[in-house]
Each structure stands twice: as C-alpha cells, then as structure tokens.
C-alpha cells in the first residue's frame, strides 16, 4: 500500500537545500571550467620542471592561482548568462545547455549577487597573488576582469562583435600559463633572469595549446547557436562567414595544436594532442542540434588529455 506519511520538515528543508546547491553548481557550468584550470596546471608543471619542490609559499601560491582562475571564469560565465538573458539571446528551451535565468529558476537579483560573490573571490585571491607577483599579475587580473565584463555586458560586447576568440586564446591560454610560471618563480624568491626566459617561452607555447582548445569550445558553441545568434544580432564567425568557413577555421585551430606542442616540448607525448582533438573534429562534423553539447564536453576532455600528455612529456 502507498504510504501517506509526510516527509519530515527537516527532510524537506534538506532536499530543498541540496537542490539549490545542485542548481548553482549547474549555473556555474562546471563542464567549462577545464578552460581555466588546465592552463594553470600546465604552467605549474612547466615551472616545477625548473624550480622543483616549491615549498609552502609555492604551494600556497599555486592553490590561490587555481582558485582565482576558476573564480574569474565563473564570473565570466555568470555575466554572460545575465546579459544574454537581458538581450533575449538565451531563451527557454534553447538547444544548448539550459540557462537558469531563461528557465525562471533564479531571479536577476540572485544572479547579480552570484556575480558579486565570484568577483569578491577573484579580487581577494588576486590581491594576494599581486603581492607575490607584482604589477605583472595586477595587470593580468585587471584586464581579465575587464574581459569578463566586455565579453557580453556592453553594446559592443566582444562575443557580439565576433572577436572573442582572440581573448579566449590569450586569457585561457598563453597569459594563464605564463602568468602561473611567473608567480611560481616569484613565490620562491627567484628572479626570471635571461637564462630562465626559456621557461616563459615554453610556457607561452604550451599555454597556446590550451588557448586553441578553448577556441574550439567557443567555435563549437557558435556553430551550434548560429541561427539564434543571427536573430539576436550576435555577429559570431559562423554568422558572418557561414558554417563551412567556421568548420575550416576549426580545422586550422586543431592542426596548430601539435605545432605549438612541438615548439614547447619538442617531439614528445604532448604532440599526440592531435589524436583526441582530431576525434573531436570528427564528432563536430557529424553533430546536429543538441549533439553539439556532447562535443563541448569532449573539448573539455581534450584539455584534460593535453594536461596528462604534458605531464608525460616533462
């Protein structure tokens, strides 16, 4: 027989709290956070190759770098959700991953509060990193916050102008990795002399691969949303030049990955990044509609594969 016993109030409150946690976990898009995490991990491995055991200061700085990078990306994701909803780009029942604002699951005020929490986390951790790394890290932090704002929030937003790819390559690639190496040197009291500049160039090329992978994420997202973006006046690369041109550009981006990996580590395991990236491209060629969402998850896994390949190469 069916039980008529009501769930205790404490149990219902716990379920409600759990659901809220899961909702906000979904809102911050955890499947996208490899874009900020992976270039930092690559930078830590490159720095560790030359510095070795970094001690407490190095490990503390590494942890703060990871937290700050994740906070900045979450901030960018939240701002993107908020202003795409305000502009009418994100609608209920969209082909891509559902957006909480568009689905009515959270209010605009709650989203603004979440933006402030992410910003506060980035500023607090960034302040410590600026103390360690000096004006270079301050410049990176301020421009990263500016980029997060300009990506969607203004009338001339980078994503609506179709030039966001450049900034994705920089901030989720070369800047994240080289900045991480810079911080690790500073954390252990070592100056980057001319003899050590090779470590920055290695970090630059290694980070470039992460940046290219993040460009793939953006390209797949733009191909999937091409029709909706056209209606919303969002002039992404596929909207401007068509799907075929976007697929050709994506192929070029993928072919550049092993080139930069070779420049960073020579003929090593890292060059094999072409294998998962090539499989990703095959998936994109055969994707339709919601199937592009699996491709986006696949791009995140390519970043993880690359981190493992870098570890095997050092």
C-alpha positions in Angstrom: 0.0 0.0 0.0 1.0 3.6 -0.6 2.3 5.3 2.5 0.5 8.6 3.5 3.3 9.6 5.8 4.5 13.0 5.1 8.2 13.7 4.8 9.5 15.5 7.9 10.0 19.2 7.6 13.8 18.8 8.3 14.0 16.3 5.4 12.1 18.6 3.0 14.4 21.5 4.0 17.5 19.4 3.4 16.2 18.3 0.0 15.5 21.9 -0.9 19.0 23.0 0.2 20.5 20.1 -1.8 18.5 21.1 -4.9 19.7 24.7 -4.6 23.3 23.6 -4.4 22.9 21.4 -7.4 21.2 24.2 -9.3 24.0 26.7 -8.6 26.6 24.0 -9.5 24.8 23.8 -12.8 24.7 27.5 -13.2 28.5 28.0 -12.9 28.9 25.4 -15.7 31.4 23.0 -14.2 31.9 21.3 -17.6 33.5 24.5 -18.9 36.0 25.1 -16.0 38.7 23.0 -17.6 39.3 26.0 -19.8 40.8 28.0 -16.8 42.1 25.1 -14.8 44.1 23.3 -17.4 46.5 26.2 -18.5 47.2 26.8 -14.8 48.1 23.2 -14.3 50.3 23.2 -17.4 52.1 26.3 -16.0 52.6 24.7 -12.7 54.2 21.6 -14.4 56.5 23.8 -16.5 57.6 25.8 -13.5 58.1 22.7 -11.4 60.4 21.2 -14.1 62.9 24.0 -13.4 62.2 25.0 -9.8 61.5 21.6 -8.3 59.9 21.4 -4.9 58.5 24.9 -4.4 57.8 24.7 -0.6 54.9 26.2 1.3 54.9 29.6 -0.5 54.9 27.9 -3.9 52.1 25.5 -3.0 50.0 28.2 -1.4 50.5 30.4 -4.4 49.6 27.5 -6.7 46.4 26.9 -4.8 45.4 30.6 -4.9 46.2 30.7 -8.6 43.8 27.9 -9.2 41.0 29.4 -7.1 41.5 32.9 -8.7 41.4 31.4 -12.2 38.3 29.5 -11.5 36.6 32.5 -9.9 37.3 34.6 -12.9 35.9 32.1 -15.3 32.8 31.6 -13.2 32.4 35.4 -13.1 32.6 35.5 -16.9 30.0 32.6 -17.2 27.6 34.4 -14.8 27.9 37.8 -16.6 27.4 36.0 -19.9 24.2 34.3 -18.6 22.9 37.5 -17.1 23.3 39.8 -20.2 22.4 37.1 -22.8 19.2 36.7 -20.9 18.6 40.5 -20.8 19.3 40.8 -24.5 17.0 37.9 -25.3 19.7 35.7 -26.7 19.1 32.9 -24.2 15.5 31.7 -24.3 13.6 28.9 -22.6 14.1 25.5 -24.3 17.3 26.6 -26.1 19.3 23.9 -28.0 22.4 24.4 -25.8 22.7 23.8 -22.1 19.7 25.3 -20.3 20.2 28.6 -18.6 18.7 29.1 -15.1 17.6 32.7 -15.8 15.9 31.8 -19.1 14.2 28.9 -17.4 13.0 31.0 -14.5 14.9 29.0 -11.9 16.7 32.1 -10.4 16.0 35.8 -10.3 18.1 38.5 -11.8 18.9 39.7 -8.3 20.2 36.3 -7.4 22.3 36.2 -10.5 23.7 39.7 -9.7 24.5 38.5 -6.1 26.3 35.5 -7.5 28.4 37.7 -9.8 29.5 39.8 -6.8 30.4 36.6 -4.9 32.6 35.4 -7.8 34.1 38.9 -8.2 34.9 39.1 -4.5 36.6 35.7 -4.5 38.7 36.7 -7.6 39.6 40.1 -6.0 40.6 38.6 -2.6 42.7 35.8 -4.0 44.0 38.1 -6.7 45.2 40.6 -4.1 47.5 38.0 -2.5 48.8 37.0 -5.9 49.5 40.6 -6.8 51.5 40.9 -3.6 53.5 37.9 -4.7 53.8 38.6 -8.4 53.8 42.4 -8.5 52.5 44.7 -11.3 52.5 42.0 -13.9 49.9 40.0 -12.1 47.9 43.1 -11.3 47.8 43.9 -15.0 46.7 40.4 -15.8 44.0 40.4 -13.1 42.5 43.8 -14.0 42.4 43.0 -17.7 40.9 39.6 -17.0 38.0 41.2 -15.1 37.6 43.8 -17.8 37.5 41.0 -20.4 34.8 39.1 -18.4 32.7 42.3 -18.4 33.3 43.2 -22.1 32.6 39.7 -23.3 28.8 40.2 -23.1 27.8 43.2 -21.0 28.2 46.2 -23.3 26.6 47.4 -26.5 29.9 46.5 -28.2 30.5 43.2 -26.5 33.3 41.0 -27.7 31.1 38.0 -28.3 28.6 40.0 -30.3 31.3 41.5 -32.4 32.7 38.1 -33.2 36.3 38.8 -31.8 36.1 37.0 -28.5 38.2 34.2 -29.9 41.4 36.3 -29.6 40.8 37.0 -26.0 39.9 33.4 -25.2 43.2 32.3 -26.8 45.1 34.8 -24.6 43.4 34.5 -21.2 42.6 30.8 -21.3 45.9 30.0 -22.9 49.2 31.9 -23.0 48.5 34.5 -20.4 47.2 31.9 -17.8 50.2 29.6 -18.3 53.0 32.2 -18.4 51.4 34.1 -15.5 51.4 30.9 -13.5 55.1 30.3 -14.2 55.9 33.9 -13.3 54.0 33.6 -9.9 55.9 30.3 -9.1 59.3 31.9 -9.6 58.3 34.9 -7.5 56.8 32.7 -4.8 60.1 31.0 -4.2 62.1 34.3 -4.4 63.7 33.6 -7.8 64.1 36.2 -10.4 63.5 35.4 -14.0 66.9 36.1 -15.5 67.7 35.8 -19.2 68.8 32.3 -18.6 65.3 31.4 -17.4 63.4 33.2 -20.2 63.3 29.8 -21.9 60.8 28.7 -19.3 58.5 31.6 -20.2 58.7 30.7 -23.9 58.0 27.1 -23.1 55.0 28.2 -21.0 53.8 30.5 -23.9 53.8 27.7 -26.5 52.4 25.2 -24.0 49.7 27.6 -23.0 48.9 28.3 -26.6 47.6 24.7 -27.0 45.2 25.3 -24.1 44.1 28.5 -25.7 43.5 26.8 -29.0 41.4 24.1 -27.3 39.3 26.9 -25.6 38.9 28.4 -29.1 37.4 25.1 -30.1 34.9 25.3 -27.3 33.8 28.8 -28.5 33.7 27.7 -32.1 31.5 24.7 -31.4 29.2 26.8 -29.2 28.9 29.4 -32.0 28.2 26.8 -34.7 25.5 25.3 -32.6 23.9 28.6 -31.8 24.4 30.1 -35.3 20.7 30.6 -36.1 19.7 32.0 -32.7 22.8 34.3 -32.7 21.8 35.6 -36.2 18.4 36.6 -34.9 19.8 38.2 -31.8 22.3 40.3 -33.9 25.3 38.4 -32.5 27.9 38.5 -35.2 30.0 35.5 -34.4 32.4 33.9 -37.0 29.8 31.4 -38.3 27.1 34.1 -38.6 29.5 36.3 -40.6 31.0 33.7 -42.8 28.8 30.6 -42.6 29.1 27.1 -41.2 31.5 25.8 -43.8 34.0 28.6 -43.2 33.7 28.0 -39.4 34.5 24.3 -39.8 37.5 25.1 -41.9 38.7 27.6 -39.3 38.2 25.0 -36.6 40.3 22.5 -38.6 43.1 25.1 -38.8 42.9 25.7 -35.0 43.2 21.9 -34.3 46.1 21.5 -36.7 48.0 24.2 -34.9 47.8 22.3 -31.6 50.6 19.8 -32.3 52.7 22.6 -33.8 52.7 24.6 -30.6 53.1 21.4 -28.5 56.2 20.6 -30.5 57.6 24.2 -30.0 57.0 23.8 -26.3 58.3 20.3 -25.7 59.8 19.0 -28.9 58.9 15.6 -30.3 57.1 14.3 -27.2 53.8 12.9 -25.9 52.3 16.4 -26.0 52.2 16.3 -29.8 49.7 13.5 -29.5 47.1 16.1 -28.5 46.2 15.9 -32.2 44.6 12.5 -31.6 41.8 13.5 -29.2 41.4 16.9 -31.0 41.0 15.1 -34.3 38.4 12.8 -32.9 36.6 15.9 -31.5 36.6 17.4 -35.0 35.1 14.3 -36.5 32.3 14.5 -33.9 31.6 18.1 -34.7 31.4 17.3 -38.4 28.6 14.8 -37.7 26.8 16.7 -35.0 23.4 18.3 -35.2 21.3 20.2 -32.7 21.8 19.1 -29.1 24.6 16.7 -30.1 26.9 19.7 -30.1 26.6 19.8 -26.3 28.5 16.4 -26.2 31.1 18.0 -28.4 31.6 20.8 -25.9 32.1 18.2 -23.2 34.6 16.5 -25.5 36.6 19.7 -25.9 36.9 19.9 -22.1 38.3 16.3 -22.1 40.8 17.2 -24.9 42.1 19.8 -22.4 42.4 17.2 -19.7 44.2 14.8 -22.1 46.6 17.5 -23.0 47.5 18.1 -19.4 48.2 14.4 -19.0 50.3 14.4 -22.2 52.3 17.4 -20.9 53.0 15.6 -17.6 54.3 12.6 -19.6 56.5 15.0 -21.7 58.3 16.6 -18.7 
